[in-house]
């Protein structure tokens, strides 16, 4: 059995060598797998960073677009308000001008009515009526009647009309 001992020693050495070789090979494979995993993680991280950067750019552009849109909308609102104010002023002026024109038309119409309705006194008929009444003699008023006032009732107990 003495020959078996060297064989066993050689087999043990070979087994140990194979175990070491297998361990190194497994360790090398693990290192390579770890490197590949790290490389993939770095690539994934870079892709995420790029995606985040792109998203930030998109967000900035969106914010800038919204701000520009809001500014444009505010400008349009200011313009619309200014237009409304100008229209209100124009409308007010037009209403005032129309009111003045209507007043002038009314005054013109009133003048025309007054001219049309103006009557000249009929002096001939007045004179004729006065002459007819004068032909009837002395007449009284509604208070005194046709006989007039008695002079004795005017004396107030004195002899003159002035009270003396």
ChimeraX attribute file (.defattr): number of C-alpha atoms within 10 A of each C-alpha:
attribute: neighborCount
match mode: 1-to-1
recipient: residues
	/A:1	6
	/A:2	6
	/A:3	7
	/A:4	9
	/A:5	10
	/A:6	11
	/A:7	12
	/A:8	12
	/A:9	11
	/A:10	12
	/A:11	12
	/A:12	12
	/A:13	12
	/A:14	12
	/A:15	13
	/A:16	12
	/A:17	12
	/A:18	13
	/A:19	12
	/A:20	12
	/A:21	12
	/A:22	12
	/A:23	12
	/A:24	12
	/A:25	13
	/A:26	12
	/A:27	12
	/A:28	12
	/A:29	12
	/A:30	12
	/A:31	12
	/A:32	12
	/A:33	12
	/A:34	12
	/A:35	12
	/A:36	12
	/A:37	12
	/A:38	12
	/A:39	12
	/A:40	12
	/A:41	12
	/A:42	12
	/A:43	12
	/A:44	12
	/A:45	12
	/A:46	12
	/A:47	12
	/A:48	12
	/A:49	12
	/A:50	12
	/A:51	12
	/A:52	12
	/A:53	12
	/A:54	12
	/A:55	12
	/A:56	12
	/A:57	12
	/A:58	12
	/A:59	12
	/A:60	12
	/A:61	12
	/A:62	12
	/A:63	12
	/A:64	12
	/A:65	12
	/A:66	12
	/A:67	12
	/A:68	12
	/A:69	12
	/A:70	12
	/A:71	12
	/A:72	12
	/A:73	12
	/A:74	12
	/A:75	12
	/A:76	12
	/A:77	12
	/A:78	12
	/A:79	12
	/A:80	12
	/A:81	12
	/A:82	12
	/A:83	12
	/A:84	12
	/A:85	12
	/A:86	12
	/A:87	12
	/A:88	12
	/A:89	12
	/A:90	12
	/A:91	12
	/A:92	12
	/A:93	12
	/A:94	12
	/A:95	12
	/A:96	12
	/A:97	12
	/A:98	12
	/A:99	12
	/A:100	12
	/A:101	12
	/A:102	12
	/A:103	12
	/A:104	12
	/A:105	12
	/A:106	12
	/A:107	12
	/A:108	12
	/A:109	12
	/A:110	12
	/A:111	12
	/A:112	12
	/A:113	11
	/A:114	11
	/A:115	10
	/A:116	9
	/A:117	9
	/A:118	9
	/A:119	8
	/A:120	6
	/A:121	8
	/A:122	8
	/A:123	9
	/A:124	8
	/A:125	10
	/A:126	11
	/A:127	11
	/A:128	11
	/A:129	11
	/A:130	10
	/A:131	11
	/A:132	11
	/A:133	12
	/A:134	11
	/A:135	8
	/A:136	8
	/A:137	9
	/A:138	10
	/A:139	13
	/A:140	12
	/A:141	10
	/A:142	8
	/A:143	8
	/A:144	11
	/A:145	10
	/A:146	12
	/A:147	10
	/A:148	13
	/A:149	13
	/A:150	9
	/A:151	8
	/A:152	12
	/A:153	9
	/A:154	14
	/A:155	14
	/A:156	12
	/A:157	11
	/A:158	11
	/A:159	11
	/A:160	11
	/A:161	13
	/A:162	9
	/A:163	10
	/A:164	9
